[in-house]
Amino acid sequence: KPKVPTNFEEDTWSVLKSAIAAVFLKQPVSCSLEDLYQ
């Protein structure tokens, strides 16, 4: 069974928050769309 990193939730929310903010501000998203999908 694969182990999830201890800070997985915090890191994931951080990436999603920055992507959402970029969309609302009509700025380019800093990470790839594939990373967001995962």
mmCIF entry with sequence, helices, sheets and N, C-alpha, C, O atoms, coordinates in Angstrom:
data_MODEL
# 
_entry.id   MODEL 
# 
_entity.id                         1 
_entity.type                       polymer 
_entity.pdbx_number_of_molecules   1 
# 
_entity_poly.entity_id                      1 
_entity_poly.type                           'polypeptide(L)' 
_entity_poly.nstd_linkage                   no 
_entity_poly.nstd_monomer                   no 
_entity_poly.pdbx_seq_one_letter_code       KPKVPTNFEEDTWSVLKSAIAAVFLKQPVSCSLEDLYQ 
_entity_poly.pdbx_seq_one_letter_code_can   KPKVPTNFEEDTWSVLKSAIAAVFLKQPVSCSLEDLYQ 
_entity_poly.pdbx_strand_id                 A 
# 
loop_
_entity_poly_seq.entity_id 
_entity_poly_seq.num 
_entity_poly_seq.mon_id 
_entity_poly_seq.hetero 
1 1  LYS n 
1 2  PRO n 
1 3  LYS n 
1 4  VAL n 
1 5  PRO n 
1 6  THR n 
1 7  ASN n 
1 8  PHE n 
1 9  GLU n 
1 10 GLU n 
1 11 ASP n 
1 12 THR n 
1 13 TRP n 
1 14 SER n 
1 15 VAL n 
1 16 LEU n 
1 17 LYS n 
1 18 SER n 
1 19 ALA n 
1 20 ILE n 
1 21 ALA n 
1 22 ALA n 
1 23 VAL n 
1 24 PHE n 
1 25 LEU n 
1 26 LYS n 
1 27 GLN n 
1 28 PRO n 
1 29 VAL n 
1 30 SER n 
1 31 CYS n 
1 32 SER n 
1 33 LEU n 
1 34 GLU n 
1 35 ASP n 
1 36 LEU n 
1 37 TYR n 
1 38 GLN n 
# 
_struct_asym.id          A 
_struct_asym.entity_id   1 
# 
loop_
_struct_conf.conf_type_id 
_struct_conf.id 
_struct_conf.pdbx_PDB_helix_id 
_struct_conf.beg_label_comp_id 
_struct_conf.beg_label_asym_id 
_struct_conf.beg_label_seq_id 
_struct_conf.pdbx_beg_PDB_ins_code 
_struct_conf.end_label_comp_id 
_struct_conf.end_label_asym_id 
_struct_conf.end_label_seq_id 
_struct_conf.pdbx_end_PDB_ins_code 
_struct_conf.beg_auth_comp_id 
_struct_conf.beg_auth_asym_id 
_struct_conf.beg_auth_seq_id 
_struct_conf.end_auth_comp_id 
_struct_conf.end_auth_asym_id 
_struct_conf.end_auth_seq_id 
_struct_conf.pdbx_PDB_helix_class 
_struct_conf.details 
_struct_conf.pdbx_PDB_helix_length 
HELX_P HELX_P1 AA1 PHE A 8  ? PHE A 24 ? PHE A 8  PHE A 24 1 ? 17 
HELX_P HELX_P2 AA2 LEU A 33 ? TYR A 37 ? LEU A 33 TYR A 37 1 ? 5  
# 
_struct_conf_type.id          HELX_P 
_struct_conf_type.criteria    ? 
_struct_conf_type.reference   ? 
# 
loop_
_atom_site.group_PDB 
_atom_site.id 
_atom_site.type_symbol 
_atom_site.label_atom_id 
_atom_site.label_alt_id 
_atom_site.label_comp_id 
_atom_site.label_asym_id 
_atom_site.label_entity_id 
_atom_site.label_seq_id 
_atom_site.pdbx_PDB_ins_code 
_atom_site.Cartn_x 
_atom_site.Cartn_y 
_atom_site.Cartn_z 
_atom_site.occupancy 
_atom_site.B_iso_or_equiv 
_atom_site.pdbx_formal_charge 
_atom_site.auth_seq_id 
_atom_site.auth_comp_id 
_atom_site.auth_asym_id 
_atom_site.auth_atom_id 
_atom_site.pdbx_PDB_model_num 
ATOM 1   N N  . LYS A 1 1  ? 0.854  -1.181 0.000   1.00 0.00 ? 1  LYS A N  1 
ATOM 2   C CA . LYS A 1 1  ? 0.000  0.000  0.000   1.00 0.00 ? 1  LYS A CA 1 
ATOM 3   C C  . LYS A 1 1  ? 0.900  1.245  0.000   1.00 0.00 ? 1  LYS A C  1 
ATOM 4   O O  . LYS A 1 1  ? 1.757  1.381  0.873   1.00 0.00 ? 1  LYS A O  1 
ATOM 5   N N  . PRO A 1 2  ? 0.715  2.149  -0.964  1.00 0.00 ? 2  PRO A N  1 
ATOM 6   C CA . PRO A 1 2  ? 1.569  3.345  -1.016  1.00 0.00 ? 2  PRO A CA 1 
ATOM 7   C C  . PRO A 1 2  ? 1.314  4.283  0.165   1.00 0.00 ? 2  PRO A C  1 
ATOM 8   O O  . PRO A 1 2  ? 0.192  4.422  0.652   1.00 0.00 ? 2  PRO A O  1 
ATOM 9   N N  . LYS A 1 3  ? 2.381  4.909  0.594   1.00 0.00 ? 3  LYS A N  1 
ATOM 10  C CA . LYS A 1 3  ? 2.281  5.862  1.702   1.00 0.00 ? 3  LYS A CA 1 
ATOM 11  C C  . LYS A 1 3  ? 2.108  7.273  1.150   1.00 0.00 ? 3  LYS A C  1 
ATOM 12  O O  . LYS A 1 3  ? 2.750  7.651  0.171   1.00 0.00 ? 3  LYS A O  1 
ATOM 13  N N  . VAL A 1 4  ? 1.244  8.035  1.781   1.00 0.00 ? 4  VAL A N  1 
ATOM 14  C CA . VAL A 1 4  ? 1.033  9.434  1.411   1.00 0.00 ? 4  VAL A CA 1 
ATOM 15  C C  . VAL A 1 4  ? 1.965  10.282 2.270   1.00 0.00 ? 4  VAL A C  1 
ATOM 16  O O  . VAL A 1 4  ? 2.055  10.059 3.477   1.00 0.00 ? 4  VAL A O  1 
ATOM 17  N N  . PRO A 1 5  ? 2.660  11.251 1.673   1.00 0.00 ? 5  PRO A N  1 
ATOM 18  C CA . PRO A 1 5  ? 3.533  12.107 2.475   1.00 0.00 ? 5  PRO A CA 1 
ATOM 19  C C  . PRO A 1 5  ? 2.733  12.822 3.574   1.00 0.00 ? 5  PRO A C  1 
ATOM 20  O O  . PRO A 1 5  ? 1.545  13.100 3.413   1.00 0.00 ? 5  PRO A O  1 
ATOM 21  N N  . THR A 1 6  ? 3.396  13.108 4.672   1.00 0.00 ? 6  THR A N  1 
ATOM 22  C CA . THR A 1 6  ? 2.703  13.713 5.813   1.00 0.00 ? 6  THR A CA 1 
ATOM 23  C C  . THR A 1 6  ? 2.148  15.097 5.498   1.00 0.00 ? 6  THR A C  1 
ATOM 24  O O  . THR A 1 6  ? 1.121  15.487 6.052   1.00 0.00 ? 6  THR A O  1 
ATOM 25  N N  . ASN A 1 7  ? 2.804  15.836 4.626   1.00 0.00 ? 7  ASN A N  1 
ATOM 26  C CA . ASN A 1 7  ? 2.340  17.190 4.313   1.00 0.00 ? 7  ASN A CA 1 
ATOM 27  C C  . ASN A 1 7  ? 1.590  17.247 2.977   1.00 0.00 ? 7  ASN A C  1 
ATOM 28  O O  . ASN A 1 7  ? 1.489  18.316 2.375   1.00 0.00 ? 7  ASN A O  1 
ATOM 29  N N  . PHE A 1 8  ? 1.069  16.121 2.512   1.00 0.00 ? 8  PHE A N  1 
ATOM 30  C CA . PHE A 1 8  ? 0.391  16.046 1.219   1.00 0.00 ? 8  PHE A CA 1 
ATOM 31  C C  . PHE A 1 8  ? -0.793 17.004 1.144   1.00 0.00 ? 8  PHE A C  1 
ATOM 32  O O  . PHE A 1 8  ? -0.940 17.735 0.164   1.00 0.00 ? 8  PHE A O  1 
ATOM 33  N N  . GLU A 1 9  ? -1.632 17.005 2.170   1.00 0.00 ? 9  GLU A N  1 
ATOM 34  C CA . GLU A 1 9  ? -2.829 17.855 2.156   1.00 0.00 ? 9  GLU A CA 1 
ATOM 35  C C  . GLU A 1 9  ? -2.460 19.335 2.105   1.00 0.00 ? 9  GLU A C  1 
ATOM 36  O O  . GLU A 1 9  ? -3.032 20.093 1.321   1.00 0.00 ? 9  GLU A O  1 
ATOM 37  N N  . GLU A 1 10 ? -1.510 19.745 2.933   1.00 0.00 ? 10 GLU A N  1 
ATOM 38  C CA . GLU A 1 10 ? -1.093 21.153 2.964   1.00 0.00 ? 10 GLU A CA 1 
ATOM 39  C C  . GLU A 1 10 ? -0.494 21.584 1.626   1.00 0.00 ? 10 GLU A C  1 
ATOM 40  O O  . GLU A 1 10 ? -0.816 22.656 1.114   1.00 0.00 ? 10 GLU A O  1 
ATOM 41  N N  . ASP A 1 11 ? 0.371  20.752 1.067   1.00 0.00 ? 11 ASP A N  1 
ATOM 42  C CA . ASP A 1 11 ? 1.010  21.078 -0.211  1.00 0.00 ? 11 ASP A CA 1 
ATOM 43  C C  . ASP A 1 11 ? -0.012 21.153 -1.340  1.00 0.00 ? 11 ASP A C  1 
ATOM 44  O O  . ASP A 1 11 ? 0.043  22.048 -2.184  1.00 0.00 ? 11 ASP A O  1 
ATOM 45  N N  . THR A 1 12 ? -0.940 20.206 -1.346  1.00 0.00 ? 12 THR A N  1 
ATOM 46  C CA . THR A 1 12 ? -1.957 20.177 -2.399  1.00 0.00 ? 12 THR A CA 1 
ATOM 47  C C  . THR A 1 12 ? -2.838 21.412 -2.336  1.00 0.00 ? 12 THR A C  1 
ATOM 48  O O  . THR A 1 12 ? -3.100 22.035 -3.365  1.00 0.00 ? 12 THR A O  1 
ATOM 49  N N  . TRP A 1 13 ? -3.300 21.777 -1.144  1.00 0.00 ? 13 TRP A N  1 
ATOM 50  C CA . TRP A 1 13 ? -4.143 22.969 -1.012  1.00 0.00 ? 13 TRP A CA 1 
ATOM 51  C C  . TRP A 1 13 ? -3.379 24.228 -1.374  1.00 0.00 ? 13 TRP A C  1 
ATOM 52  O O  . TRP A 1 13 ? -3.955 25.155 -1.944  1.00 0.00 ? 13 TRP A O  1 
ATOM 53  N N  . SER A 1 14 ? -2.114 24.281 -1.059  1.00 0.00 ? 14 SER A N  1 
ATOM 54  C CA . SER A 1 14 ? -1.300 25.445 -1.410  1.00 0.00 ? 14 SER A CA 1 
ATOM 55  C C  . SER A 1 14 ? -1.235 25.627 -2.922  1.00 0.00 ? 14 SER A C  1 
ATOM 56  O O  . SER A 1 14 ? -1.396 26.739 -3.424  1.00 0.00 ? 14 SER A O  1 
ATOM 57  N N  . VAL A 1 15 ? -1.000 24.541 -3.644  1.00 0.00 ? 15 VAL A N  1 
ATOM 58  C CA . VAL A 1 15 ? -0.935 24.600 -5.109  1.00 0.00 ? 15 VAL A CA 1 
ATOM 59  C C  . VAL A 1 15 ? -2.293 24.998 -5.681  1.00 0.00 ? 15 VAL A C  1 
ATOM 60  O O  . VAL A 1 15 ? -2.369 25.837 -6.579  1.00 0.00 ? 15 VAL A O  1 
ATOM 61  N N  . LEU A 1 16 ? -3.364 24.398 -5.162  1.00 0.00 ? 16 LEU A N  1 
ATOM 62  C CA . LEU A 1 16 ? -4.697 24.712 -5.669  1.00 0.00 ? 16 LEU A CA 1 
ATOM 63  C C  . LEU A 1 16 ? -5.081 26.161 -5.394  1.00 0.00 ? 16 LEU A C  1 
ATOM 64  O O  . LEU A 1 16 ? -5.662 26.821 -6.256  1.00 0.00 ? 16 LEU A O  1 
ATOM 65  N N  . LYS A 1 17 ? -4.765 26.659 -4.206  1.00 0.00 ? 17 LYS A N  1 
ATOM 66  C CA . LYS A 1 17 ? -5.082 28.052 -3.877  1.00 0.00 ? 17 LYS A CA 1 
ATOM 67  C C  . LYS A 1 17 ? -4.363 29.019 -4.801  1.00 0.00 ? 17 LYS A C  1 
ATOM 68  O O  . LYS A 1 17 ? -4.954 29.998 -5.257  1.00 0.00 ? 17 LYS A O  1 
ATOM 69  N N  . SER A 1 18 ? -3.098 28.755 -5.080  1.00 0.00 ? 18 SER A N  1 
ATOM 70  C CA . SER A 1 18 ? -2.351 29.653 -5.960  1.00 0.00 ? 18 SER A CA 1 
ATOM 71  C C  . SER A 1 18 ? -2.894 29.586 -7.385  1.00 0.00 ? 18 SER A C  1 
ATOM 72  O O  . SER A 1 18 ? -2.940 30.606 -8.073  1.00 0.00 ? 18 SER A O  1 
ATOM 73  N N  . ALA A 1 19 ? -3.301 28.414 -7.834  1.00 0.00 ? 19 ALA A N  1 
ATOM 74  C CA . ALA A 1 19 ? -3.870 28.278 -9.178  1.00 0.00 ? 19 ALA A CA 1 
ATOM 75  C C  . ALA A 1 19 ? -5.214 28.991 -9.281  1.00 0.00 ? 19 ALA A C  1 
ATOM 76  O O  . ALA A 1 19 ? -5.484 29.665 -10.276 1.00 0.00 ? 19 ALA A O  1 
ATOM 77  N N  . ILE A 1 20 ? -6.047 28.850 -8.274  1.00 0.00 ? 20 ILE A N  1 
ATOM 78  C CA . ILE A 1 20 ? -7.352 29.520 -8.275  1.00 0.00 ? 20 ILE A CA 1 
ATOM 79  C C  . ILE A 1 20 ? -7.177 31.028 -8.252  1.00 0.00 ? 20 ILE A C  1 
ATOM 80  O O  . ILE A 1 20 ? -7.875 31.748 -8.967  1.00 0.00 ? 20 ILE A O  1 
ATOM 81  N N  . ALA A 1 21 ? -6.254 31.508 -7.438  1.00 0.00 ? 21 ALA A N  1 
ATOM 82  C CA . ALA A 1 21 ? -5.988 32.948 -7.383  1.00 0.00 ? 21 ALA A CA 1 
ATOM 83  C C  . ALA A 1 21 ? -5.503 33.457 -8.736  1.00 0.00 ? 21 ALA A C  1 
ATOM 84  O O  . ALA A 1 21 ? -5.905 34.537 -9.168  1.00 0.00 ? 21 ALA A O  1 
ATOM 85  N N  . ALA A 1 22 ? -4.654 32.702 -9.402  1.00 0.00 ? 22 ALA A N  1 
ATOM 86  C CA . ALA A 1 22 ? -4.149 33.106 -10.718 1.00 0.00 ? 22 ALA A CA 1 
ATOM 87  C C  . ALA A 1 22 ? -5.285 33.190 -11.730 1.00 0.00 ? 22 ALA A C  1 
ATOM 88  O O  . ALA A 1 22 ? -5.321 34.111 -12.547 1.00 0.00 ? 22 ALA A O  1 
ATOM 89  N N  . VAL A 1 23 ? -6.203 32.249 -11.683 1.00 0.00 ? 23 VAL A N  1 
ATOM 90  C CA . VAL A 1 23 ? -7.338 32.265 -12.609 1.00 0.00 ? 23 VAL A CA 1 
ATOM 91  C C  . VAL A 1 23 ? -8.193 33.505 -12.366 1.00 0.00 ? 23 VAL A C  1 
ATOM 92  O O  . VAL A 1 23 ? -8.564 34.193 -13.317 1.00 0.00 ? 23 VAL A O  1 
ATOM 93  N N  . PHE A 1 24 ? -8.507 33.795 -11.116 1.00 0.00 ? 24 PHE A N  1 
ATOM 94  C CA . PHE A 1 24 ? -9.342 34.953 -10.806 1.00 0.00 ? 24 PHE A CA 1 
ATOM 95  C C  . PHE A 1 24 ? -8.664 36.269 -11.164 1.00 0.00 ? 24 PHE A C  1 
ATOM 96  O O  . PHE A 1 24 ? -9.332 37.233 -11.537 1.00 0.00 ? 24 PHE A O  1 
ATOM 97  N N  . LEU A 1 25 ? -7.335 36.310 -11.050 1.00 0.00 ? 25 LEU A N  1 
ATOM 98  C CA . LEU A 1 25 ? -6.590 37.527 -11.379 1.00 0.00 ? 25 LEU A CA 1 
ATOM 99  C C  . LEU A 1 25 ? -6.183 37.580 -12.854 1.00 0.00 ? 25 LEU A C  1 
ATOM 100 O O  . LEU A 1 25 ? -5.487 38.500 -13.284 1.00 0.00 ? 25 LEU A O  1 
ATOM 101 N N  . LYS A 1 26 ? -6.627 36.578 -13.620 1.00 0.00 ? 26 LYS A N  1 
ATOM 102 C CA . LYS A 1 26 ? -6.307 36.486 -15.051 1.00 0.00 ? 26 LYS A CA 1 
ATOM 103 C C  . LYS A 1 26 ? -4.801 36.499 -15.292 1.00 0.00 ? 26 LYS A C  1 
ATOM 104 O O  . LYS A 1 26 ? -4.303 37.161 -16.202 1.00 0.00 ? 26 LYS A O  1 
ATOM 105 N N  . GLN A 1 27 ? -4.096 35.754 -14.453 1.00 0.00 ? 27 GLN A N  1 
ATOM 106 C CA . GLN A 1 27 ? -2.650 35.590 -14.551 1.00 0.00 ? 27 GLN A CA 1 
ATOM 107 C C  . GLN A 1 27 ? -2.358 34.164 -15.013 1.00 0.00 ? 27 GLN A C  1 
ATOM 108 O O  . GLN A 1 27 ? -3.211 33.286 -14.880 1.00 0.00 ? 27 GLN A O  1 
ATOM 109 N N  . PRO A 1 28 ? -1.166 33.924 -15.554 1.00 0.00 ? 28 PRO A N  1 
ATOM 110 C CA . PRO A 1 28 ? -0.826 32.544 -15.921 1.00 0.00 ? 28 PRO A CA 1 
ATOM 111 C C  . PRO A 1 28 ? -0.672 31.665 -14.675 1.00 0.00 ? 28 PRO A C  1 
ATOM 112 O O  . PRO A 1 28 ? -0.182 32.114 -13.639 1.00 0.00 ? 28 PRO A O  1 
ATOM 113 N N  . VAL A 1 29 ? -1.088 30.442 -14.793 1.00 0.00 ? 29 VAL A N  1 
ATOM 114 C CA . VAL A 1 29 ? -0.970 29.481 -13.692 1.00 0.00 ? 29 VAL A CA 1 
ATOM 115 C C  . VAL A 1 29 ? 0.475  29.002 -13.643 1.00 0.00 ? 29 VAL A C  1 
ATOM 116 O O  . VAL A 1 29 ? 1.049  28.647 -14.673 1.00 0.00 ? 29 VAL A O  1 
ATOM 117 N N  . SER A 1 30 ? 1.063  28.991 -12.452 1.00 0.00 ? 30 SER A N  1 
ATOM 118 C CA . SER A 1 30 ? 2.492  28.688 -12.315 1.00 0.00 ? 30 SER A CA 1 
ATOM 119 C C  . SER A 1 30 ? 2.826  27.204 -12.475 1.00 0.00 ? 30 SER A C  1 
ATOM 120 O O  . SER A 1 30 ? 3.964  26.868 -12.801 1.00 0.00 ? 30 SER A O  1 
ATOM 121 N N  . CYS A 1 31 ? 1.871  26.322 -12.257 1.00 0.00 ? 31 CYS A N  1 
ATOM 122 C CA . CYS A 1 31 ? 2.159  24.894 -12.402 1.00 0.00 ? 31 CYS A CA 1 
ATOM 123 C C  . CYS A 1 31 ? 1.421  24.343 -13.623 1.00 0.00 ? 31 CYS A C  1 
ATOM 124 O O  . CYS A 1 31 ? 0.542  24.998 -14.182 1.00 0.00 ? 31 CYS A O  1 
ATOM 125 N N  . SER A 1 32 ? 1.791  23.149 -14.016 1.00 0.00 ? 32 SER A N  1 
ATOM 126 C CA . SER A 1 32 ? 1.176  22.563 -15.207 1.00 0.00 ? 32 SER A CA 1 
ATOM 127 C C  . SER A 1 32 ? -0.250 22.102 -14.896 1.00 0.00 ? 32 SER A C  1 
ATOM 128 O O  . SER A 1 32 ? -0.589 21.809 -13.750 1.00 0.00 ? 32 SER A O  1 
ATOM 129 N N  . LEU A 1 33 ? -1.065 22.046 -15.934 1.00 0.00 ? 33 LEU A N  1 
ATOM 130 C CA . LEU A 1 33 ? -2.433 21.580 -15.752 1.00 0.00 ? 33 LEU A CA 1 
ATOM 131 C C  . LEU A 1 33 ? -2.455 20.111 -15.354 1.00 0.00 ? 33 LEU A C  1 
ATOM 132 O O  . LEU A 1 33 ? -3.372 19.668 -14.663 1.00 0.00 ? 33 LEU A O  1 
ATOM 133 N N  . GLU A 1 34 ? -1.457 19.356 -15.783 1.00 0.00 ? 34 GLU A N  1 
ATOM 134 C CA . GLU A 1 34 ? -1.371 17.951 -15.387 1.00 0.00 ? 34 GLU A CA 1 
ATOM 135 C C  . GLU A 1 34 ? -1.150 17.835 -13.879 1.00 0.00 ? 34 GLU A C  1 
ATOM 136 O O  . GLU A 1 34 ? -1.735 16.964 -13.235 1.00 0.00 ? 34 GLU A O  1 
ATOM 137 N N  . ASP A 1 35 ? -0.313 18.702 -13.313 1.00 0.00 ? 35 ASP A N  1 
ATOM 138 C CA . ASP A 1 35 ? -0.091 18.691 -11.862 1.00 0.00 ? 35 ASP A CA 1 
ATOM 139 C C  . ASP A 1 35 ? -1.380 19.019 -11.118 1.00 0.00 ? 35 ASP A C  1 
ATOM 140 O O  . ASP A 1 35 ? -1.675 18.417 -10.085 1.00 0.00 ? 35 ASP A O  1 
ATOM 141 N N  . LEU A 1 36 ? -2.143 19.965 -11.637 1.00 0.00 ? 36 LEU A N  1 
ATOM 142 C CA . LEU A 1 36 ? -3.406 20.322 -10.993 1.00 0.00 ? 36 LEU A CA 1 
ATOM 143 C C  . LEU A 1 36 ? -4.397 19.165 -11.052 1.00 0.00 ? 36 LEU A C  1 
ATOM 144 O O  . LEU A 1 36 ? -5.157 18.939 -10.109 1.00 0.00 ? 36 LEU A O  1 
ATOM 145 N N  . TYR A 1 37 ? -4.385 18.439 -12.159 1.00 0.00 ? 37 TYR A N  1 
ATOM 146 C CA . TYR A 1 37 ? -5.299 17.313 -12.320 1.00 0.00 ? 37 TYR A CA 1 
ATOM 147 C C  . TYR A 1 37 ? -5.003 16.210 -11.311 1.00 0.00 ? 37 TYR A C  1 
ATOM 148 O O  . TYR A 1 37 ? -5.922 15.569 -10.801 1.00 0.00 ? 37 TYR A O  1 
ATOM 149 N N  . GLN A 1 38 ? -3.732 15.988 -11.025 1.00 0.00 ? 38 GLN A N  1 
ATOM 150 C CA . GLN A 1 38 ? -3.351 14.914 -10.115 1.00 0.00 ? 38 GLN A CA 1 
ATOM 151 C C  . GLN A 1 38 ? -3.748 15.282 -8.718  1.00 0.00 ? 38 GLN A C  1 
ATOM 152 O O  . GLN A 1 38 ? -3.517 14.510 -7.787  1.00 0.00 ? 38 GLN A O  1 
# 
